[in-house]
Amino acid sequence: MNKLKVVFGIVAIAFVTLTAVSCKDAKTDKNDSTENHSEMNADGDHSKMNHDNSDGDHDGEKKEMKMNGNGTSQAVLNDYFNLKDALVADDNAKAKNLGGVLAKSLKAFDTSKYSGDKQGELKDIIEDATEHAEHISESDITHQREHFKVLSKDMTDMVAITGTSMKIYEQFCPMYDNNKGGAWLSMNEEIRNPYFGAKMLKCGKVQREIN
Amino acid sequence: MKIAKIIALILLIGFVGIQFVPTDLNQSDTVPKTDFMLVNDVPNDIKNKLQVSCYDCHSNNTQYRWYNKVQPVAWFLEDHIKEGKAELNFNEWDSLSNRRKASKLRSIIKQIESNEMPLGSYTLIHKEARFSEEEKEEILNWVTQLKDSITN
């Protein structure tokens, strides 16, 4: 009788072990699917955002924005500016979300219309920027800002190749990163510091105007 | 008393059971030409330190100890190594563009500076992987130099 119990117990444990092991894989699958899901959400937000932006444009451009909004350097820049605003607002969660959105638009960026050398450099920039955007999507705000500094350099180099129809200000805060300084791009001339947020909202100056 | 015995037996059997679940070992005989040490002029002491403290998770070759091959430790390690290599693989260093190298070096500096790397869970057992303050400074200086030589 007792023996039977022991045998039963062993079988039960073996079963539990196997289930636990197979659960390991199932769990990753589940994670993947939730990830996809949130990506889909981000995508939804994204297209909405582009619509919003195109609303402000002239009618003629509206169609083009709709058709080319995704996969252009303009889409990347828009997402970068949104991310910057989240950092200005010290909003870690929002910056995470927008980092993910930016990573997606970077991956969607179609470089095929650029010629040889430029295309190579753009691909390099995009690969680098994507990694920083992905890190931003999963880090605390200190890390987000570290990555944002290098990301901003990537964006500046990207604009130097792609050009832009917008007027953009390259701004600089000399105090960030142990006084090594940090630059960023903005659509507004007024300084709103993404590296310090509320702590030093207006620290910085316009370093260069693009366009 | 009897119940305790049964539980112990069951745990033992479970432990033995999971040993049969296969894991992929991160091991390779060859060091590719793109390896960090081969393309950079790395001073010997820094070379050693990087090898001991970083290469287990950031290269294609992990120096396994016996207990690393015992489950569930091996699973835990497998995940870590996979993540580590996705982030940075010293063996594939030279396949990166200068922009990406500079980015990686920046991250290396930040991670070591803030004591986030080497991981606490790793140095807990691998005491020799810890950086003393002097070692830390030495490595940071050297990596910063390398970064500056790439970005300038």
Interface residues (C-beta under 8 A of the other chain):
Chain A: N2 K5 V6 G9 I10 A12 I13 A14 V16 T17 L18 V21 K24 D124 I125 E127 D128 E131 H132 E146 V150 D154
Chain B: K2 I6 L9 I10 L11 I13 G14 G17 I18 V21 W75 S97 R99 R100 S103 R106 K110
